[in-house]
Every structure is written in structure tokens, then in C-alpha cells.
Amino acid sequence: MAPEHIQNRIIPFFTHGRHRNISPIYVTQRYHKVPIIIRENISHLVMFNGGGSNQDVSKIAGRYTDDVKNAS
């Protein structure tokens, strides 16, 4: 995880980047460590089986879809 001052510098790319044709990609191993402002502004989410519990994966997917079982 990058230091907080670095995180604060990249947030505008996720909140206003589309106005400048910027499509940022944020790669992390810890979803819950991503700043909330970035999580709230994502349009796509890719998850891989990394050893997290099914409950954790369902919780994360549930934020973005009503049908967690059929999310793919």
C-alpha cells in the first residue's frame, strides 16, 4: 500500500479523470485498504481467488450487484 500522501495525490484521477479521458487502473491485494473515495468511483472490479473467504468475496461483490451468485 502506498503512503497516504501518495494515495491523496492519485485520488483526483479516479474522481475527475474521465473529464480528461483518463481511465486509471488501481491494483491491490487488499480491497478494504483502498481509500473509500476510490472504491466508490470504480466502474469495473476484477477479483481473483486469493485465499479470501467466500463470505468476504460475497460482501464485496454485493456492493456492486444484486445477484451475487450469478456475478461473473
C-alpha positions in Angstrom: 0.0 0.0 0.0 1.3 3.4 -0.9 1.8 6.1 1.7 -1.2 8.3 2.4 0.3 11.4 0.7 0.7 9.3 -2.5 -2.9 8.0 -2.2 -4.1 11.6 -1.8 -2.3 12.6 -5.0 -3.9 9.9 -7.1 -7.5 10.3 -5.9 -8.3 13.0 -8.4 -7.5 10.6 -11.3 -10.3 8.4 -10.0 -12.8 11.1 -9.2 -12.2 13.5 -12.2 -10.1 11.6 -14.6 -13.0 10.8 -17.0 -13.2 14.5 -17.8 -9.7 14.3 -19.2 -10.1 10.9 -20.9 -8.1 9.2 -18.1 -9.0 5.6 -17.3 -6.9 4.8 -14.2 -6.4 1.2 -13.0 -5.8 0.5 -9.3 -4.2 -2.8 -8.5 -4.3 -4.1 -4.9 -4.4 -7.2 -2.8 -6.5 -5.7 0.0 -9.8 -4.3 -1.2 -10.6 -2.8 2.2 -7.3 -0.9 2.3 -8.3 1.1 -0.9 -9.5 4.6 0.0 -13.3 4.7 0.1 -13.4 7.6 -2.4 -11.6 5.3 -5.0 -13.9 2.3 -4.2 -16.9 4.5 -4.7 -15.8 5.7 -8.1 -14.9 2.4 -9.8 -16.7 1.2 -12.8 -15.2 -2.3 -13.1 -14.0 -4.7 -10.5 -11.9 -7.9 -11.1 -11.3 -10.4 -8.3 -9.2 -13.5 -8.3 -9.3 -16.4 -5.9 -6.6 -15.2 -3.5 -7.5 -17.1 -0.4 -10.2 -14.8 1.0 -13.3 -16.4 2.4 -16.4 -16.8 0.3 -18.2 -14.5 2.8 -15.7 -11.7 2.1 -16.0 -12.2 -1.6 -19.8 -12.1 -1.4 -19.7 -9.0 0.7 -17.5 -7.2 -1.8 -19.5 -8.4 -4.8 -22.7 -7.4 -3.1 -21.8 -3.8 -3.2 -21.8 -3.9 -7.0 -24.6 -6.3 -7.9 -28.0 -7.5 -6.6 -27.3 -11.1 -7.8 -24.0 -12.2 -6.1 -24.4 -15.8 -7.1 -24.6 -15.1 -10.8 -22.0 -12.3 -10.8 -19.2 -13.1 -13.2 
